[in-house]
Amino acid sequence: MLKNLLLTFGLIFATSFMAFAQEGALQGTVLDKETNEPIPFANIVLEIKGTQVGGATSDFDGKYQIKPLTPGKYNLKATFVGYKTLLIEGIIIGGLGQIRFYDVKLTSTSEVLDEVEVISYKVPLIDKDQTASGATVTAEEISKMPNRNANAVATTVGGVFSEDGERGSVRGARTGATATFIDGVRVIGNSSIPQSAIEQVDVILGGVPARYGDLTSGIINVTTKGPAREFGAGIELETSEFLDGYGHNRVGFNLMGPLIKGKNKNTSLLGFFIAGDINVNATSNPTSTGFYSLTDENLQILQDNPVRPTGTGSGTFTNGQFLRNSDLNHIKVAQNTGNESYNFIGNINIRTTETINLTVGGSYYYSNGNAYSYSATLANWDKNALYKSETYRGYVRFTQRFPSDPESTSAFKNFYYSLQFDYSKVKSERGDPNHWDDLWKYGYLGKFSTYKTPTYELGSDTVNGQLYEDVWLLNSWDFDTLVEWSPRDINPLVANYTSDYYDIYAGQPVGNYQNIDDLLLGNALLNGSSPQSIYSLYQSPGTNQTGYSKSNNDQYNMRMDASLDIGNHAIKLGFQYEQRTIRSIGYAPTGLWTLARDGKGLTNFHLRELDKANPELIKYNDHVDTIIYRRKYDANAQREFDKNLREALGLPVDGLDYIVMDSYDFDAGTIEYYDSDGQIHTTNLDPDDLDIGLFSPDELWNQGTNSAISYSGYDYEGNILSSQPAYEDFFNKKDDEGVFTRDIGAYEPIYMAGYIQDQFAFKDLIFNIGVRVDRFDANQKVLEDPFLLYPAHTVSNIDQVSGFQNVSHPGNMGDDYVVYVDKVNDPTKVVGYRNEYTWFNADGIEILDPSILDVGNGISPALLDQDQDRVTISSFKDYDPQISVMPRISFSFPISDEALFFAHYDVLTQRPNGVNFSDPSEYYFFMNRSDYLNNPSLEPTKTIDYELGYTQKVSNTSSVTFTTFYREMRNMIQAYRFNGAYPKDYTSYSNLDFGTVKGITAEYDLRRTENVRVRASYTLQFADATGSSTTTAAALIAAGLPNLRSTFPMPWDRRHAFNIVIDYRWGRGKNYNGPRINRNKSGKAPLEPLSDFGFSLTINGGSGTPYSASRNVQSPLSPQANLLKGTYGGSRKPWQFRLDLRVDKDFYFKSKKGAGGISSAYLNVYLQVLNVLDTRNIINVYSYTGNANDDGYLTAPEWQREINNQIDPTSFRQMYGNFVENPNNYSTPRQIRLGLIFNF
């Protein structure tokens, strides 16, 4: 830790770095409106919601500057003796770190009046400080949009991909490359905030300021509302209950005001803001095509009678394999997929002096619901998993300004600094809604009482030196005569499968339920078993869909920001230190019963043999006719589970009692066992004593094959570790009983960063030049060599091996090159070399295929220890921290007041995420692992971004902007096959993907003209890469192909895209220009029926996205290699369009209080319609047919034999046909919501 802190401060002094709260600034000149002469020493005050947040005094030249300013909408008040007080309302400060230029023009007067001149601020069409591309959307605009969350706002910006209303790729990057900030806090976990809390959303697509890092794409920066000088509140109600059938309901509220006012009662020294949303939804997954589900009557029949006899005299079929479409309903909403969420945010602003500000804020989000599972919609929806998640974050920000004396001639001015400390926690939990963390109940069906009798055979044996011939010799204690079944109600639907089986073969135990093997062969279910699925398509009733898992992640962050003007240079610098702690644990609890089962599992494993060394004579009529042998106690074979279970039962740990695990009765809290004489007994075992701690960690890991557990940052019993264990503890540490604890620490990466940035003007050019330095330390152990699990000799020390003292190596082989020999044990010659990922033969010639080095004994490195067969800590080293230097250069060039050029060059990097945790269990159980292994050595990904743009004023209220961009994406993470690795090949990940994105965006911005406001964009984009996700290469690897490196269109490569926002509304009062109804007869003023009425329409769409067509049918039942038709990503889905609408009207109420009270209250009634045209956009297609509802399997000639061999071909065809009509292949349907907002 000390080393990290020293390095942090070293970076501070080396690069003077970092902060995140992306403040802006306001500057300009105070002028006489008539003469245009500068006015020195004028007072400028900025307010937000009536609370003063900043101020300045103009200098000799009339110039002023106010900073730092958080994004939002401000009112500016300017005063000077001999001039009217001027109030400019609605000055918008963006979140892109820009300077807002505004010249204040005062009107002179010879009278002393309290008159205030009020004008409304108009955002300039040409912003000469425009060096970043993106958009700023204010609370006023957001409040009228159909969707009022930050991600929805982002989808209205050109260059942001969206197929179905979601926020997807930003300018062709992978979705995880975009970062979201809320009030300066980087978001981990859920990014939702209450809708009424949003003050402003800034979307940055390019020209990323140097203070932002750890991203390779865009930024979504959300600023929430702050306190107000006067009390205010609002409530919102929204529902779709009687409109669309999807059961959406939301209640929102907000409250703000002062807690302590200043002396003049016109300022707030201590203010607060709080907002919340409560959402309750009948489904989390509305679909446009619906689902097939069993009718209630048929579902009940299937649950009560799940199996039928095979007709062969033994065994059963599940009745789900004989369903017909006539047994089904087609329903609109997936059942049991409801959810609810609680979302709160707030802040307190403490203003101790004019120049010191302290803000404390935080948010809390909680959600729970039943997870949607498509395979469960037919017959098992009532077993949908339950999930719970929490995200909460808090921050403290201290800001102090040192305003410059307007009379000062110093070159150093306007210094301020800001300190921020924030903390975030994200928790999640998922499990069966009935059992949750009661793990033993997941697989429990009921009590199986097994009746045993010993068996004998004629033979002879010598006892105490005497031979006994033709006597009965006991050869087994475990001949089962009957398995008696007693169902329990813990998993009643699954228990019905076994109850049905017993009913079918009632009175016929022989061959059916004489022993456990009979039950398994007959397709009956035991404890730990799951029902057979319906043709591997749908879940059968009662199937447990999930295990139990939970996670608990923390983020600690400290940052500092400072700014200083030196001449005409605005210098910003700062630093950041962040550490995350990522913990998780997951169980596969259904299989615990199989793991523990007596005889074949962990129980009684040490009693499988007879103790023939200690025979016992049995006499009959004084004649020995029988010799018995007790069970043999094998202490070395006894499992920890068995020991712990016997202790819990009060049985001797070294006793010969045979415990029947499946005889456990949850209701009675009892279990049966046989004593050493073969007599059955029942003893107590409280359900609370039946916990996961009965197992040892190794028993749950099960040698890495079908493991019942995975964890990090927790112990194996689910408790958070109080301290971080050493990496080698997993290999070596034991408890007091000598049992390996297998501790795995949490993932605790450390991220540090810093920047320095200079913003200045040179003639007409405005430059923003900076450099950012990131340091990422995964803070974990990594393999010394990803191709070697065990250390090996290199060229420099191979002479230590007998017989290799005088080996001559090719001259191009370096000392650190790994040496490969003809065989691991007792090698005789060198056959090749390797330098990192490059292979050479014995002559030093580079080769592409390492299998050339296999001379009959496998690819064999010259191991340091030829007998090593388990990984140890010697194979690992510390992660090498990665330092990334990222220059950022942007500039703007105003050609005139009506045109502007702008450009930027950015280098962006992002830490590796998701597949880089160093899990020691992966290496310890390496030989039994067949899935992907993480690569803890991954490096940050990198993007180089170029952009050139031009903005032109079209009219007094509109402008157009043309932007061209080019992005190079490097070091992206992709699956990689480590061919030639020892002791076996494996698949992991590597930084080998790359890609390019190029495009042009045309934007049209029409400010409100008469009634209409329009934002529109068109983007032409080409996004190609060697992979679109970390597993794109999986199909190539599965086909045995090498790690190919060719670029193809990415799934979000939408060639033509458009985003349009149209807001049309009538004003009120003098701004109303709609139809009027005259009331001349009554003498009343005309009615204005459309006053404060309007609508907002967002339109998103574009050309179809790519997919790879295949020449062969790709079926979920018969997975096989895709025989590519054409090129990868060479086919296109249809065009897509989506329209969202909001229609609303405001009703204002006059204030009943005086001038110092509440100014007004209003009611807004709105109708929100998502996907107005109910368009069924195709999101996914099947690669063989190109259709969304048919994969071609049922009609393919090559699959007819397999189809006709199904238990019921007719049922199979119908169920399969229903299954491929997957509603998730289409966009979400029309959703209609009615709401009202009351603010006062």
Phi, psi and omega in degrees: 000318180298320179298319180294318181294319179297320178294323177301308182293331175297319177293325178303309184287333182282324185233000178051060198263193312229143164202168189238332185295101193284079182282154174249191182213157176235128178211159180175202182230138175270123187233153170284125187299327184274313186267344183064020177275147179291148179246111179281153172065024173283147181266130178240127179234135176250135178231151171227121185055037176085355180258127179289130182237356180181163179193167180200166174237131182294149182271194183302327182268009180080005184276147177220159175208136178232124176197158001275152180232125176288153181303142179158188181248127187239158168250134180251130177241125181241132180224147174197142182301132179090004180228151176293142173294133183246131177240117176255119184262136169086032175289125185261124174254119183280171181259019181263010180077020185273164172261128175268119180267130178208120177269129182264124181245115183262147179259125182286153178209148180262356181254150177268101184234158174269013183294136179241125176275123184246126175228156179262136180285139175241124180297128183294145178291327179245117179255108188291349176262020183282097177243354177240143179262147181151215182202152173240125181239124186272169180300323181299316179289318182298323184297339181256359181281154178300319176246130189244036174245165188297319181294323177294322176299319181298326182290349178272359182262133180300132182103352178259121184276137176209125177266325186216042178090348180279159173269113184254224183296144176250115181050046171082358181279164174296152188297328181285000183276353182264140181249146177240135177237138174237115182053041176083000180256124178293133187275126160242148183083211185284136183257007181288142171225159179304140184298324183285354183270347187284122174267322184195146175236124176249127178248118180252120179261328183200167185071042185293123178302154185296339181287347179261139178206188182058046177200155177231019180217234185264179179229136170246112184248115184253128174250129180264164182290156180242188181295164178233160181289328179244156178291141175210158181204165178201156177220145181226137176235134183216136181208155172234013190308315185255016187244318185227351177083005181262359169064045177269133177218137180217139173236128179233157178208161171209150182212133180213162177157182180270148170258324175224127179262162178285179183299324182273006178061006182252002179230159179246120177274329180221111182233165183219160172214137177215143179213157180206156174226137172237120182247135173228123183233139178287336178211148176263359187219068176297137180232155183272341182250346177080192188224158170263130182217146177299143173297158181303319181295314182287329176296318179297320178297316182291324178291319182284329183227076189282343184229164176220159180291154179282342184089000180259001181094355177205157175079172181217158167249152174279138181294342176296343180273007180235020182288157175232160178300335178292344178274357191247158167249152170257114187249158184276323188238134175297129185282149176059043177235025180288162178207164175216152180216152179231123191228117182227147178211150180195165175206156176235131182248123182246116182247096185283323178220181179295337187242000181240132181222136177235125179239131176239126183213168179186172179212160179217132178227131177225136176218152172209156181175180178260129185288140176284135175222117184298320182291347180266352188292337182285311191215001186223027183294336182286354177254018178304141183295150174260135177233151175223141178215148179224139171224123172222145183216150178217155180211155173231126181233126179246127180231133176229131178251150175235082185299148180276144173291123182300339179271355183287144177254009181293147177283345181260120185218164169053053177275138170211160174218157181219134176245134179223136174235128178221156182220135178229145175226137178232122180236145176213156180208141182212138180185184177292133184297337181269330187251328178051247183261013174273082196297324184291342181280343184302315184256010187273128178252319183172193184263125175250107178267115181261124179261127186240155172216146178287154178238156186225162174217150177288138180183196182222155178202155179256125180234124180053038177084359181248133181272130176245121182247157179051047175246163178275123180254126177292126180245354177191143172264359197238041171274114183275131179256337182194140169247112182268135188246130176228103183291155175233166188266015181288316172231071191296326182291322177287323178299331180297331178298316180286322178298317177300318180300313179295324179293321181296320184249036179301133179076007181235063184293325185295122180083352182240313177211041175284330178209176183297323180297323177300317181296318180295317180293331181273005180069020169285161183256136175256172171302131183094357180263156176237149180297148174294138181288167179275096180055033180059023180246304183246153177283139174283156181304137177092350183298127172289120187275346192211164166266205177236132180214158175206158178219158182208104187241144179235151171225123177248133185218137175229135178212157180222141179228141178217153180215145181207134175267125176240103187063233178262019177257123175263105184265131175234140180206164181175185178212165179214141172229127182223138173225137177246151173233117186242118183233149174198158174209143179216143179238150168251078195285338181302323183279001180300324181292321177295319180296322185271347191306141183295148176084304184255352179245223186271338182278135178063015183298332183273001183244026185282341182251164178264145181273079184284353176281347181229069181289155177237131182271137176241122182258148173226119185055047178062019180234128178288112178242354183216140173236126179247157178231125176292166173296145180269124178276117179248097185300325182290336182266353183289132182273155180298323179301315181298317178300311183295323179294317180296321177297319180295329180274351183078020179264151177300132180298326180261019180280174183255015180291136181257111185270130178265097189299319183286357178274003182296136180244106181297324182294314184270342183068043183229163176212153183254151175209159176254134179280185185292343178266002179083017179266136183276141179224159174239132180226167185269143171212102182299136179306331179292337179275352179268082184235176185292339180292350175294331178275157166268160177304318181298325180292324178287325177293329175054044180058023178081003179254121183049048181298144179268005187205154165207145185197161169199137182080354174240157165278173188291346178269002175095014178262137178295133180293136181282340178213161182278118179286160173288151183301321183288350178300327180298325183277329194240328193288138177232157176274188183295339180268003180081018181262134178297130181274337178053050179290136175232121182286165175290160173276120186231069180290152179241130181236127177231150183203159176201159179210162166221136187222140181233124177245123183207166179246136174234105188057241181266358181270137174248118183254147171227101187240132180205171174219141180236140177238121177250142173233119179245126178236112179295343173056049182204170176277147177224160177296139174301322182216119184294348178267357185227124174275337179237144183299147182226163179286149173248178180304325185290336184229014179295340181291353176284346181272134180303129179092354183243019184292329186244028180288135177260125182258151176304148186294338181271008179269124179282163182297332184265009178288136179285138182262135177245140186237180185285335177199154184291312182268128179053058180294157182237341182204159176274132180245348180177182183215165175213136172241103184056252184260004184253130185253150179222151174274186185295339180268003179081015179269130182296137178233153180266329184252110182293344181297345176299333181281355179277112181253023176121351181237021184082166177289120194237106172286155177279089186292146173296320177239105186292343181262000184292132178225006175225142181288145176230175182297341181294345180276359189240160174219170175287147176299137177277111180305140182257125178250125182242127177255124188234099174288144176230121181229125176216153178206160174229150184223097178290117177288321177201190176289352186241003182208150184208133168261146173212155182202160174206160173226121183234144165243125184234142174226158179217137179298151175290144183223146166093321186231027184238014176285133180273101182259110183298335180295330179297323182276325181293322179256031189306315186293339181259001181271132178242352180268186182287144174257144174295159173239098183289352181269006183301146180256166178298148173278164189217141175227135173248123191239127176240143179208143175224131183222163180215129178243135182227131174287132180260317178213185179294345183233011182213157178209162175235148178227132176243127183231129172249142182217152178217129183231133172252123181252124186233160175058026176290153188273135181213150175301141184218134178267117179274077178289133182092002178292154179238134015270359175202161174295151176207166180247130177220219183224157179208160178274070184237357179279150175212165180190171176224147174229129178223146182184178177219138179238131174248127183238143176236127183238109177251111176290165187303118179236116190059252185254350194247145173228130186227134165236123183220147178213151173230133181235127170255121189220145175234111183241108181235145179200167177283347177192148181258347178210178182289348183239019179302324184279003185300319181295321178296318180295317180297330180276000179078016181275157179290176179284087185285151184227074175237146182269143180219162178300139177277160184301337179257020179284078177275114185295315180237127181222143177223146179225124183227134173235120179241124177239118183235121181204154177265142179279204176216163181062227183291344179269001181281131178225029179263189180293148179235150176246112182288144177232059185296323184295322181274348180076008180273162179295151179300147175282142178241084190296335182257014178300132181057031177247144178186181178214155177232133183233125173249136181235121177234144177175186179161187182288165184290152180269162187282156166210163182259113179286150181237154178270354179230156182291132175252106183247144176295341181271336183226069182297136178207169183298140179281115174275102190299135175251109186087225181244163178296125182069020185272355178251159185232141173281167182294163174300157182229141178221144177214131178239129175240143188224144170225126176243129184210163177216138178261142174236116183263144179240136180289145179286142176261359181259171180286188185297333182275356184264205181290132186284323182193167173222151180213156177242128177248124177249129185222157173237120180254127180233112178266136186056065187307317185274004182052044183288131177263078176292140179274119182266320181227148176228161175274135192295333183280318184262335186076009179258160180268348186234012181204121179264000176086357186293315187293337182253358181287126182302325185290347183250004183295323179296315179297320180295315183287345177271001177293159182304317177223094184303324180295313178299317181300313182299318182291316181292321179294318178300321177294319185296318183285349172278057187289119181296340179287353176279355182238161178289164179292156187276180173296134176231132186239129182225137177250135183214164173218145180234128176239117179241143178211000000 
